Amino acid sequence: MIISKTPLRISLFGGGTDYPAWYRDHGGAVLASTIDKYCYITCRYLPPFFPHKHRIVYSTVETVNDASEIKHPAIRAILQNFKEERGLEIHYDADLPAKTGVGSSSSFTVGFVNALKALRGELVEKNELAKLAIHLEQNVMKENVGVQDQILAAYGNFNKIELNQDDSFNVIPVTLNPERLISLQNHFMLCFTGVTRIASDVVVAQLDNIKNVSSHYIKIRELVEEALSVLKKPNTPIIEIGKLLHESWLLKRELSSTITNPEIDSIYQAGLDAGAIGGKILGAGSGGFILFFAQPEVHPIIREKLKHLIQVPFKFE
């Protein structure tokens, strides 16, 4: 039996520039980190004593005789693409819910590909694993997704990812002194809006509108460098990251009409009113997790103001 443990992620700056519709013309970059929340997949060859060939357990249980009958789109696509002939038993569990902006779909794809390769006795390098996951999601599953989630899930840790026009990418680890990293982590609050959504559907309007808001994408890309500059200068107050996050959110919410809604705006404003410096909705928007940046001493005030939301402590991986 193979067990894979693949991290979820929080994207801080540059989100949106990792879509091919943008970076193939202009290049892109993101600043993001995986966190101490994971997607777990167990995978084994199923003994031939059952009336079914495959057994898949996630929020439902599927027992089928052919991969084409599998309802889970990622498992179906991966098994068909890999031309897996033997019967499999697959279990999926995660620390955070799916469809919430923390990269769970790509974490699943990376984790399952990694587990299936290992079950076959194959080891796959991080670069190849990320590229294979991108290919499966974009070209096989035909999903409207960027590339940062697959890269982060494959590489882990806190990175700047540079996206080149030829589809290649560079993963540059962000190295901070321990005190600076702890200070950064201690300013974040992660809250669940209670709304799940399918990112591939939400992002359609955003992709259709890229040419109309190109100046926004250029500035969103620039904020990656500005944030890195702040992080690497110990004498620069860490609260500047919060201000940049707020600026980034104001830009992101104008990329399309599907990114935010009155409920999200109300939550964000409540956080600001309670003392947050900035924040953003994670992932494609329209629901999922919202991230706040605030001085630690005002966290209890924000927590009380938003006590109707589930709040999730986390650390960068």
Order of alpha helices (4+ residues) and beta strands (2+ residues): beta-alpha-beta-beta-beta-alpha-beta-alpha-alpha-alpha-beta-beta-alpha-beta-alpha-alpha-alpha-alpha-beta-beta-alpha-beta
